[in-house]
Amino acid sequence: MNKHHDIKNIQFDGDVFEITVDGTTRKFELQQISPLLHQASEAEREIFEVSPSGYGIHWPLLDEDISIDALLGIVSAPARNRKTA
């Protein structure tokens, strides 16, 4: 399985979400990326799963998912429609 992103060091500092992705540490205001995480308790925030491919993060207690591409502002090309005969 190819790793989409190398995700390390996920933590919260008040209303700030800090993550190290692909060797670069970035900080995001929770209100901007996820109102649900912003309102969550510390205990709810601390229980998460990183997808094996590094594509995203899931908080099972909140049923919240964040795509790393979306977090970093990476836009992927849409899939091309196939023509059928």
N, C-alpha and C positions, 0 to 999 in steps of 0.2 A: 504494500500500500504506500503510495506516495503521500508525503506530508504536504499539506497545503500551506500551513504556517507552523512555525516553531513557537509555541506559546509557553511562557514562563512567568513566574512572579505576578500572580494576580492578587491584588489586595485593594482594600478600601481605606480611605482616610477621610472620615466624615462623609461629605457629599462628593468626594472625588474617587473615581475608579482609576487605578493604576495597573498597567499591564506591560510586560515585556514581550514583544512580538518580533520574531526574526532578528533578535539582537538589539532592538531599539526600545527603550522604555518610553511609554506615552501615558499622559494623564488626560482624563475626560471628566467633565461635569456630569454627574449621574442624571440630573434633570434633562440634559440634552440627549443622552443615549437611551435612557429607559426610565420613564416615570415610575414604573413598577419597582425597579431596583432602588430608586430614590426613596420610595416610601417604605421599603422593606426593613425589617429589623436586622440587626447585625448578624444574628444567628441564621436568618434566612439568606442573607448575602453570602455567608461563609460556606454554604453547602452548594457546590457546583461541580459540574463534570465538563472536562475538555474533550471534545470529540477526538477519537484516535487519529483522524486525518489532520487535525488542527484547523478544521474549517470553522468551528464555532464553540460557544460555551453555553451550557444548559444549567439552569437553576431549578431542580426538580420540585422544591417546596413552593416555588412561585409559578411553575410552568412557563418560565421565561427563557428565551433563546436569543443570543446575539451572534450574528455572523461577523467574523473577523474582517472579511472583505468590506462589509457595510460599515463597520466601526472605523476602518482606515480610509473609507471613501473610495475603495477600488470598485470600479464598474466593469463588469465582464460583458463581453459581446453577447448579444442574444443568439440563441440557437437558430440556425438557418432552417427554413421550412424545406422539406424534401418534396420534389415533384414526383407524383406517381403517375404511371402511364395507365 
